[in-house]
């Protein structure tokens, strides 16, 4: 194999996440697998090592030179990358979650360590949590799940149904991640859009000028005790039968489950604020959009942009009317190319240097510009492994949940995904803004609003 270069480039979205990162704005996320059955830690560590070796960006540390940040490649890493914790005799569910919360809040400094860490928490005989922690400047959630799938294949290597997959393993391609790698993906739609650049200019004008004087309503929170970046998380789910009903009923109106989740989020925020004596005018929700689903072969790279659908008070009166508006607007911004405006803007700023990118990122946070009411990440349908029942050797992967970044002044973020037929919903929240009790009430209200759509759609 030819000698590898010493550095791995970052694209504009990688640099954007890095610019926002600080001790109080922790741009790291976590994916946790629940496993039933015995797991071999040594075999798992070997599988992780083999997988990491194919992704150079995960074998880098951050360096700085003349106001420029770059990733320095490490040809070799420590042979033990899996951290093992046995809590078989250390309490129950609450103690295990407490330890996992401490793990989630442990700082990850990309200047001193690799941009990931992995924990295997043994909760009892044949009961595990496998936690992946990744810095967002190195990867995004969709590619992290593909990384987990690759690790599963490595662990299961030698099994009969995995033999055919060995030929499709990705090559180690350190030069694959160019600074401008996102541009070929986002240049295609604009040629089909009339007045594309005026639309982008209009979007930026509304975001930086109009929104600065008329920001979105914020979510009520019951705490305000400092700027700590520590978070906690809770989760729940909707079973496959209810999910099937929501899917079938939304299709009648030409909408999707994703549209229902977004519309219900608007209604939840409005009701939540009303419950606490706070009125809501404009509500804006940031939604990540994967721009490289079919075209990108590279797992370790941020290939996302954002849309920010907005609704006003009069548009949220009727459930069905709101759903139709949400479905139409989100579909429109994706089809006409406006979903890529954030990438174009960050690419332009990143050409001016990292210092300028960090200054603009700080301005976003300080002025609440483009930091919307909340973040709703929909991972979509998660498939782990290649069989009907995802397995890790003889053990079963029974559940998955995520802990997402929470940037000021959101206070909370929501992640949804479908796994094993169930709709999983997770809420990550700043402990300086929300108590555990209020966070649970908000998530319960969100589930209630999703179910309200089942009733509303029946009478539509």
Residue, then its C-alpha position, 0 to 999 in steps of 0.5 A: x500500500x502506498x504511504x498515507x499522507x499525514x493529514x485528512x481534510x475537512x469539508x465545510x460542514x465538518x469545519x462548521x461543527x468544529x467552529x461551534x464546539x466548546x466546553x459548554x457547546x459540546x458538539x458530540x453525539x451518542x448512539x447506544x445499542x441494547x443487547x441481549x445475550x453474551x458478548x465477547x469483549x475481546x472479539x468486539x474490540x478486534x472488530x472495532x479496530x478492524x473497522x476503524x482502520x478503514x476510516x482515516x478520519x477516525x484515526x486523527x487528532x486536531x491540530x492548529x497552524x496559522x489559524x488553520x485547523x487540520x486533522x493529523x493522521x495517526x498510522x497506529x492507535x492503541x490496541x484497546x479501544x473498547x472500554x468495558x464496565x461491569x455493573x452486574x452487581x451495581x444496582x438497577x436501571x437508574x444506576x446504569x443510566x446514571x453511569x451512562x449519563x456520566x459517560x455521555x457528559x465526559x468531555x471529548x477533546x479532539x486536540x488530545x484524543x481520537x474523535x470517538x470512544x466506545x463503551x460496553x456496559x454490562x448491566x447483568x447476565x446477558x444484558x449490555x449497552x454498547x455506546x458509541x460516542x462521536x465528535x460531530x466534526x468527524x461524522x454525522x449520525x447516518x454515517x455513524x450507523x453505517x459504521x456500526x453496521x460495518x462493525x457488526x459484520x466484522x464481529x460476525x465474520x466467519x458466519x455463513x451469512x456474512x461470507x458474501x459481505x467480505x468482498x464489499x468491505x470499503x477500502x482505506x481511502x484517506x484522500x476521499x474526503x476533500x474540502x469541496x466534496x459536498x459541492x458536486x452533490x449540491x450543484x445539481x439541483x440549482x441548474x433546474x431552479x429559476x432565480x436560484x441565487x436570488x432565492x438564496x440571497x432572499x433566504x439569507x436576508x430573512x435569516x440574518x436581517x428579518x429573523x434578527x428582529x423577529x426571532x422564533x418563540x422559545x420553549x418554556x424552561x423551568x431552570x436557568x442556572x448557568x451555562x454548563x453543557x451537561x445534558x441528560x436524556x429520556x426516551x419512549x416509543x410508539x408500537x408498530x401497530x400505532x405506527x402502521x395506522x399513522x402511516x396509512x392515515x397520513x398517506x390518504x392526505x399525501x403526507x408521510x409519517x415524517x410530516x406527522x412528526x414535524x407537525x406534531x412537534x409544532x403543536x407540542x411547542x405551542x401547547x407546552x408554552x400555553x401550559x406555562x402562560x407563554x404565547x407562541x408566534x412564529x415557531x421554527x424547527x431545524x430539520x437535518x437533510x441528508x444530501x449524500x444518501x445515494x451518491x456518497x460512498x464515504x462513511x466518515x463525513x458530514x453530508x447534511x444540510x438543514x431546512x427550517x420550516x416555520x409556522x405562525x399561530x393561525x397556521x397551527x389551529x387545525x391539525x389537518x391544515x397544519x399537516x398539509x402545510x408542513x408536507x407541502x413546505x418541506x417537500x418544496x424546499x427539498x425539491x427546489x434546492x433551497x435545502x442546500x443554502x446552508x451548505x453554500x453559506x458555510x462553504x463560502x465562510x470556510x473559504x475565509x478561514x476557520x477564525x471567520x467561521x468560528x466568529x459567525x458560529x458564535x454570532x449565530x448562538x449569541x443572536x439566536x440567528x439560525x439557532x431555531x426553536x428546537x432541532x428535530x432529527x429523523x434518522x429514518x428506518x434503521x437496519x442493523x445487520x443484514x438479517x431480519x433479526x439484527x445479531x451480534x454473534x449469538x446475542x440479539x440487538x433489541x433496541x437503539x437510542x440516540x443522544x443528540x447535541x444541544x446547542x444554546x439556546x435550544x435547551x433540548x433536541x429530539x431524535x426519532x427513528x424506526x427500529x424493529x418496527x417501533x417508532x423510537x423517540x428520544x429527548x436530550x436536554x440541558x440540565x441547566x434549563x430543564x428538570x427531569x420531570x419537566x423534560x418527561x412531561x414535554x416528551x409525553x406531550x409530544x407523544x400525545x400530539x402524535x396520537x392526536x393526529x390519528x384521531x384528526x386524520x380519521x375525521x379528515 
